[in-house]
Every structure is written in C-alpha cells, then in structure tokens.
Amino acid sequence: MAIPPNVLANVFGILGDIISFFVCLAPIPTFVRIHKRKSSEGYQSIPYVIALFSAMLWIYYAMIRKNAMILITINTFSFVIQIFYISFYLFYAPKKEKTLTVKLVLFVDVFAFGLIFFLTYFLVHGNKRIQVLGYICMVFALCVFVAPLGIIRKVIKTKSAEFMPFGLSFFLTLSAVMWFFYGLLQKDMNVALPNVLGFVFGVLQMVLYLIYKKPGTKVLEAPGIKLQDISEHVVDVVRLSSMVCSSQMRTLVPQDSADMEATIDIAEKIKGDIEKIKDDKEVFLISKN
C-alpha cells in the first residue's frame, strides 16, 4: 500500500522540525566558549542576524500560504533563539563589533523586513504575493546556508578550524535533506530548491572542517629556558654590574697588578654571561614565534 504524498510530506516536515531544532542549538558550544573567554572577539554575528531575518520571512510566508504550521513552529523557535544569540553576542562583543551588529540588526531585521512586508502586503495580492514572497524567502534561505562560509578565510589563514562550527554545518546538511523532500512532496519549490544548494554548502563546510581541524600551532619554549630563568639571569647581571662599578671606581686609585687582573677577569665573566643571556633570549623568541 502506497503512502499518500501528504503523509510523507508531514513525516519529512516533522523530521525537518526536529533536526532544525538541533540546528538552532548547534551554536551553543560557541557561546559557551565566548562566555568562558568573556569576549566574542574572533566570532561573527552575521550568521545569527541573517538567520533571524530568514525566520521572520518564513513565518510571514507560512502565514500567507496557510496550511504550513510545520514551517511556523520551527521558525518561531528559531526567531526566539536567534534573538538570544544576538543579545549574548552583544553582551561580550568589543565596541566595534557591537556597533556593527546593531547596525546590521537595524538594517536587515528591521528596515529590510519592514520594506518587504510593506511592498508584499499592500502592493501585491493573492497568489502573486505568495510567489513574490516565496522567491524572497528562497534567496535568504540560501544566505543562511552561505553565511557560515564567511569564516573560511579566517580558517584558511590561521590553519585552524577553531572558528568553524562543525555541529552547525552537520545539522544544516541533514536539515537541507529533510526540507528538500518536504518541499518536493508539498510541491513547494520555494522550500525545495534552496535546500539543494544548502546540502552542497553544508558538505563543503564539513570538508573544510576536516581539512583544518588540527589545532593551531602551539607556542613552544626551548628546553630548560623559562621566563623565570631569564629573570634570574637578569638579577645576576645587575649584581655583577654593581661589582663592575665598584671595580671601576677602584681604578681611579693606584692598584697593584693582582687587582688589575681580577678586574679584567670579572669584566670578561660579565661579558660572557651577557652574551649567553642574549643567546638564550633569541632561542626563546624563535620558539615563541
């Protein structure tokens, strides 16, 4: 007995909701890391601003289209969680990033959404409104998949996947598969088509993570050389310098040959210790770089 398409569509839709729920929760480890560091420096707010905008658009689209409660449910949750993420990011963001994020939210989530709502609600009617709004949702659904790629340059430059959210990429890929079949069975290409590229982008992100998953180059110290040891050498130099000063003062008065030889020996010892410290510091700096 064949399963009706609408039943299959609901199954894939529910699975899509469940997986999308985990997509929304995937950035939590990132924000735990931000909380521990007490700074969001090195991370970007763009994915969360775009995700918030996308959730707003899909809620609007689902309400206009009707009979799309599955879309309304997950996008309402996404709307709430993205606001939390952005607020958390702003709390720990440096002043420059905080200003940029506020500008993005005002421009994208307030001004752009308000303009789209005004144009589609008051100037377009009936099925034409659903069609236009569907195209807009399709474009920004792609932006949600593409947004995490903004950190690729940082990952390649630093040779580290520290800032590549693998969990987000993984769940986005699974989500793209479920929503593709949901849109296909519902004959809603506005849902199905963007998830084709969503799947491609998700796989690409995971591949990049696997390539650069090794931690960044670790700062090493030369064996047996520590900052404490160097500071002790410096103290010894200060002590020896005081001896040099006293010996130099003695040269102002007549000295016998034994005193002169002792003074020369001390000076040569100091010179040798200073050269040794310079060599130690050069080795330390090289290992640090």
Secondary structure, DSSP 8 states (H G I E B T S, - for coil): ----HHHHHHHHHHHHHHHHHHHHHTTHHHHHHHHHHT--TT--SHHHHHHHHHHHHHHHHHHHH-S-HHHHHHHHHHHHHHHHHHHHHHHHS-HHHHHHHHHHIIIIIIIIHHHHHHHHHHS--HHHHHHHHHHHHHHHHHHHHHGGGGGHHHHHHHT--TT--HHHHHHHHHHHHHHHHHHHHTT-HHHHHHHHHHHHHHHHHHHHHHHS-S--------TT--HHHHHHHHHHHHHHHHHHHHHHHHTTS---HHHHHHHHHHHHHHHHHHHHHHHHHHHHHHHH-
